[in-house]
Amino acid sequence: MQTMSSRYQAALDYLYQFANFEHKQPDRYTADKVDPSRPHRLLEYLGAPHRAFPSLHIAGTKGKGSVAALCASCLRAAGLRVGLYTSPHLQEFRERIRILTPADGDGRISEAQLVERVEELKPVVPLIPGLTWFELVTAVAFAHFAQQQVDVAVVEVGLGGRLDATNVLTPLVSIITSLSLDHTHLLGRTLAEIAAEKGGIIKPGVPVVSAPQPPEALARLEQIAQERNAPLVLVGRDWLYEPLSNDPFRQEMMVYQPVTEDYPKSKIQNPKSKIAIPLAGRHQQENATVALAALSVVQPYFPSLTGAAIQQGMATVRWPGRLQLLPQVEGQPAVLVDCAHNVDSAHKLAAALREQFHYQRLWLIIGVTADKDVPGILAELLPLAHETIVTRANHPRASDPAWLRDVAAALGYEVAVSPTVLEAVHTALQVARPADLVCVTGSIFVVGDLLNQWERLQSGMKRET
């Protein structure tokens, strides 16, 4: 008789046999390659679970996971049962599909529930040729949310927006976080083209909340919103924030909505209300304001979503792997992890390292997936480091560290090479001083590798001493 653990692994193995664009990206991102009708047909066969709950739908280049976590935390603080669907996972698959409740702030799908949802999928899969891994996982998430009767779901787009499997939703609000150049070979080589793909989640008549955007991107989003008669709320114009503190792990800010004749004050915000968030990096203040603006839009549907619930949810949000300090061992340097996976996020990490963290020397450990702007990422971070070690995660898209070394050399920097994340961190911890900072960054897979092995690494270091 199979154990639940073996049945769970079999369910994962079943899903992973389908085309997975997280492991190997498509050669093109067009409707003939990524058929947007497949998720609709799949979900209709399953009883249309995506229509069983209201939702908030989030696209963007950077910050969409943080905004999703902030929104979900606030809705949970309002006493609601909140589905949260994000990707990719940091440490283990079940992180992607969660139901947060006042009694459970983790809420990841159980092994038994995942097995049950996958078994429900199997009879339908042969009826729809070409289904992908992400389309099936999205169906699992939506079926789980419907079966568990969530009050609301917060859903992050996987890739792009227009053709994404999550775009079957007609949400209460669409959210576009900060846009920058990423996945350019798939989504477009200009900000306008990328905005068109991300703006594909905007639905007719459904309000859309946007982070501040470069002019080219904003113009395209405004055009799409106007064409679809979707009211556009823009952070930086309709919602403003003012930083109050420089503590990286308890950032305080004033958030307010200018009162104008065209845009009356929100019901959940008083002028210049104070918000505190335990997320490091000044960019998280923008993300928190985006989340607050979106929550203001949906507040009429959820009367318990008060200003007090917003403040509690913001103050208690958890989003690991983003400017996260790991538990420090006495006599060792601090270890900071951050998923700086593109040029824009590397720029934000560099700003945080310069402005919000204090250390004698910086030891940089970095691994990047091969489809990214590697020279651009390295150019942001290498000038800050006393020493750099390039490495790779255990992932099919990881760049060869020897190639990363050559890219660094072309930029004028000499770096060391380590075959694994664990070995790279071990090397740095052996030579760094207690007042130094070790920063492990690059792809989410690099950070996930370290977090999965952190306790083992610490145990080994203790034995050595």
Rosetta blueprint (number, residue, H / E / L):
1 M L
2 Q L
3 T L
4 M H
5 S H
6 S H
7 R H
8 Y H
9 Q H
10 A H
11 A H
12 L H
13 D H
14 Y H
15 L H
16 Y H
17 Q L
18 F L
19 A L
20 N L
21 F L
22 E L
23 H L
24 K L
25 Q L
26 P L
27 D L
28 R L
29 Y L
30 T L
31 A L
32 D L
33 K L
34 V L
35 D L
36 P L
37 S H
38 R H
39 P H
40 H H
41 R H
42 L H
43 L H
44 E H
45 Y H
46 L L
47 G L
48 A L
49 P H
50 H H
51 R H
52 A L
53 F L
54 P L
55 S E
56 L E
57 H E
58 I E
59 A E
60 G L
61 T L
62 K E
63 G L
64 K H
65 G H
66 S H
67 V H
68 A H
69 A H
70 L H
71 C H
72 A H
73 S H
74 C H
75 L H
76 R H
77 A H
78 A L
79 G L
80 L L
81 R L
82 V E
83 G E
84 L E
85 Y E
86 T L
87 S L
88 P L
89 H L
90 L L
91 Q L
92 E L
93 F H
94 R H
95 E H
96 R H
97 I E
98 R E
99 I E
100 L E
101 T E
102 P L
103 A L
104 D E
105 G L
106 D L
107 G L
108 R E
109 I L
110 S L
111 E H
112 A H
113 Q H
114 L H
115 V H
116 E H
117 R H
118 V H
119 E H
120 E H
121 L H
122 K L
123 P L
124 V L
125 V H
126 P H
127 L H
128 I L
129 P L
130 G L
131 L L
132 T L
133 W H
134 F H
135 E H
136 L H
137 V H
138 T H
139 A H
140 V H
141 A H
142 F H
143 A H
144 H H
145 F H
146 A H
147 Q H
148 Q L
149 Q L
150 V L
151 D L
152 V E
153 A E
154 V E
155 V E
156 E E
157 V L
158 G L
159 L L
160 G L
161 G L
162 R L
163 L L
164 D L
165 A H
166 T H
167 N H
168 V H
169 L L
170 T L
171 P L
172 L L
173 V E
174 S E
175 I E
176 I E
177 T L
178 S E
179 L L
180 S L
181 L L
182 D L
183 H L
184 T H
185 H H
186 L H
187 L H
188 G L
189 R L
190 T L
191 L H
192 A H
193 E H
194 I H
195 A H
196 A H
197 E H
198 K H
199 G H
200 G H
201 I H
202 I L
203 K L
204 P L
205 G L
206 V L
207 P L
208 V E
209 V E
210 S E
211 A L
212 P L
213 Q L
214 P L
215 P H
216 E H
217 A H
218 L H
219 A H
220 R H
221 L H
222 E H
223 Q H
224 I H
225 A H
226 Q H
227 E H
228 R L
229 N L
230 A L
231 P L
232 L E
233 V E
234 L E
235 V E
236 G L
237 R L
238 D L
239 W E
240 L E
241 Y E
242 E E
243 P E
244 L L
245 S L
246 N L
247 D L
248 P L
249 F L
250 R L
251 Q E
252 E E
253 M E
254 M E
255 V E
256 Y E
257 Q L
258 P L
259 V L
260 T L
261 E L
262 D L
263 Y L
264 P L
265 K L
266 S L
267 K L
268 I L
269 Q L
270 N L
271 P L
272 K L
273 S E
274 K E
275 I E
276 A E
277 I E
278 P L
279 L L
280 A L
281 G L
282 R L
283 H H
284 Q H
285 Q H
286 E H
287 N H
288 A H
289 T H
290 V H
291 A H
292 L H
293 A H
294 A H
295 L H
296 S H
297 V H
298 V H
299 Q H
300 P H
301 Y H
302 F L
303 P L
304 S L
305 L L
306 T L
307 G H
308 A H
309 A H
310 I H
311 Q H
312 Q H
313 G H
314 M H
315 A H
316 T L
317 V L
318 R L
319 W L
320 P L
321 G L
322 R L
323 L L
324 Q E
325 L E
326 L L
327 P L
328 Q L
329 V L
330 E L
331 G L
332 Q L
333 P L
334 A E
335 V E
336 L E
337 V E
338 D E
339 C L
340 A L
341 H L
342 N L
343 V H
344 D H
345 S H
346 A H
347 H H
348 K H
349 L H
350 A H
351 A H
352 A H
353 L H
354 R H
355 E H
356 Q L
357 F L
358 H L
359 Y L
360 Q L
361 R L
362 L E
363 W E
364 L E
365 I E
366 I E
367 G E
368 V L
369 T E
370 A L
371 D L
372 K L
373 D L
374 V H
375 P H
376 G H
377 I H
378 L H
379 A H
380 E H
381 L H
382 L H
383 P H
384 L H
385 A L
386 H L
387 E E
388 T E
389 I E
390 V E
391 T L
392 R L
393 A L
394 N L
395 H L
396 P L
397 R L
398 A E
399 S L
400 D L
401 P H
402 A H
403 W H
404 L H
405 R H
406 D H
407 V H
408 A H
409 A H
410 A H
411 L L
412 G L
413 Y L
414 E L
415 V L
416 A E
417 V E
418 S L
419 P L
420 T L
421 V H
422 L H
423 E H
424 A H
425 V H
426 H H
427 T H
428 A H
429 L H
430 Q H
431 V H
432 A L
433 R L
434 P L
435 A L
436 D L
437 L E
438 V E
439 C E
440 V E
441 T E
442 G E
443 S L
444 I H
445 F H
446 V H
447 V H
448 G H
449 D H
450 L H
451 L H
452 N H
453 Q H
454 W H
455 E H
456 R H
457 L H
458 Q H
459 S H
460 G H
461 M H
462 K H
463 R H
464 E H
465 T L
